[in-house]
């Protein structure tokens, strides 16, 4: 519980017991296999937008006007999960700590999402329920559920072949790797404190995990940085799940004179040839370029501060000044979500010159549209997603979604899919 401020514990002690109904039945059968050629012909590419505080995911077109396609309820078993939590004091304490800590007073019902290769189901990590579930996109029912170790699930990554999904269990400092169709664990590995982002290399050989440490404490001054825990990148073999190496950015930052900068690696993205890693860190309005061959930070980009943004680090949401980073398919542009500075911008990768600052309300993620032309950010403060042209750096369109959108991921659904009955 060291990760949560003492005031959160006070809130937990004062909380009123939650009212629940009887547990709902949960399906356990895995989705049926589908002929790959038939499935491919019948699928359409879409973007899944996870509405974290609402417990829904909006599905929108992956490019063009990004119009809404449908919606799903990602917590159809909420009554059963709440009954389980209320029947276990330790689970209840962690549930409330998540609500009053990283959830900013809200439950965290959806963090990350990936569709199975046949487009018949979507796999969702649900932090407040400490699990990963597969939801049938035709019926809205749960195919399988995997409770993670510890009491909170977080970011995921899907293997290049779409068959495995890696999920961070942030309380137990573990990454579980699951078969995306059956939900069975095929491997796991230990990480630093509070594993966060996961990335498979495009050849499927390695998994990179970024552990960000304790982002809920108020010990945010540079001299208190040591209290944040063991923050590092853990690289493992994606077949054996054995550790290959550890990358500690503390040493690399110190080497270029940035001893007061946090080494908690937040969103990160590889260059197309995977020779460079671009990453954000806690509290910093900008990002770094890291060269894998030389094992050095080669460039630093500081982005503009919003004059209205406080310099008080304790006001930054989960220590994130900037949180969200993506790259155009050709590797020429980076898109940065300036979370606490309320903008997003496209940066020329060669020169590191930023484009127009596109006003956005607490943007918390950045991804790439299906056609590769736009950067798509989630505006968690405005309940919308916004597309920004990589070519011009200008806003293309905004579309409304549910309460507190965070992760946005490309996926596939049946060509005629329009949502599930309970979530539309």
Order of alpha helices (4+ residues) and beta strands (2+ residues): alpha-alpha-beta-beta-beta-alpha-alpha-beta-beta-beta-beta-beta-beta-beta-beta-beta-beta-beta-beta-alpha-beta-beta-beta-beta-beta-beta-beta-beta-beta-beta-beta-beta-beta
